[in-house]
Amino acid sequence: MFWEKNWGSIKQDTYIEHIIPVLDDWLQQHPELQFMQDNAPGHKGKKTQAEIERCKMPKIFWPPYSPNLNLIEKVWDWMKDYLENTFPEQMTYAQLRAAVQEAWDSITVDQLNELIDSMHDRCQAIIDADGKQIPY
């Protein structure tokens, strides 16, 4: 899902309006999944949290500042690298959308499986580091 320019900034109201309904629908269609989000202001706000509770979206408890355990951060890095290595610096909005979709599509199942397989080691590294930064 793309965050559309005309939606403005990602704040509680816009997040609730545009993202929560899509996530809620997806989670209802796939009850085996749980919802995870980071500590961005639009995500952690009281209104957002109340809406998530109202929708009864199943959530994963996640430490608020744990990018080393949030596998999507690595996916974003891969996508950024792909964009930087594949596309010119200046693009129209339409070109950027297409490029971001191409970057997303470039991520393989094998890459995702490797990330998932790394979770045990990541969690152990966090435990060994007493919750401090780890090299992932």
N, C-alpha and C positions, 0 to 999 in steps of 0.2 A: 504494500500500500504506500502510495506517495503522499506526503504532506503537501497539499496544494498551497501555492503562494497566496491565493485569495482568502485562505483561512486565517492568515495572520500568524502571530507567534504561538508556540505551543505553550498554552497556559491551561489552567484547570478547566475553564469553560469550553475552550476549543477542543481540548483533549476529550472531555466528556461528550461533546457533541459529535466529534468525527471518529474517534478511535474506540471508545468504550463499546458502542453498539456493534461495531465490526468484530471486536474481540469476543464480546458476549455471544454473538451469533456463532462464531467459530467454535468457541468452547462448548456451546450447547450441541453442536454437530459432532464434536469430538470429546466426549466426556472423559476419555482416558488422559487428556492433557490438563496441565495446570498453568496458571498465569504467573509470569515473572516479569518484573520491571525494575528499573534502577531508581536512583534517588533524585532524578531530575525534578525540578520544582512542579511542573505540571502533573507529574506522576504521584508525588508524595503528598500533595495538598489535601486538606481535610475534605473538601467537596469531592475531589476525585476518589479518595478512599471511601467516602460514604456511598458514592455511586457504585463502586466495585462491590461493596457489601450489599447494597440494595439488589444488585443483579445476581448475587450469590456466586460470583466467579471464583472458582477454586484457585487459591494462590499458593505459591511456594514461599516459605519464609526464606528470606535472603538477606544477608548482612548488607546494610545500606551503602557502604563504600567498599565494594569488593570486585573491582573490574577484573582481577586475575581469575575469579571464579565464574564470571559472566562470559560464557563462550561467544556470545554475539559480538563482543568487543573485538575478538580475533577475526571474526567474519568481516566486521567493518574495516579492520586494518587491511585485510586481503582486497576488499573492494576498493579502498582508497589507493592502494598500490596499483591495482589494475587500471584504475582511471588515470593515475599519474603517468603510467607507462604506456598507455594506449591512446590517449586523447590529447588534443591540443588544450592549452590553458583557457582559451576563449571559446565558449560555445553558447548557442542560443539556449533558451529554456527547454525547448523541444529536444534539442540535441543532448542536453544534459540528462533529461529524463530517459532518453533512449540509452545513453551511455551507462547510467546507473543501473538500468534493467539488464544491460549486457554484463556489467560487472557482477551483479547478483547471479545471473545465469551461469557465469563462469565458475562459480563455486561447485565443486564436485561432491558427490555422496561420500567418496573416500575421504576427502578433506574433513567433512562433517563427522564421519565416523571416528577419524583420528582425534578430533577435538573431544568427542564424547568419551573416547577411551582414555584421554588424558585426565579426566576428572578425579580419578582415585589419587593419582600422583599430585595433582594440584591441591586437593584437600589435605593430603598428608603434608605437603610442603607448608601450607598455611598453619597446620597444627604444630609442625616442627619450628616454625618461625614465630610462634605465639601470636598469630594473627597479623603479623607485620607483612610488609611487601615481600612478594616472591618473584622470582625471575621468569614469569610467564607472560 
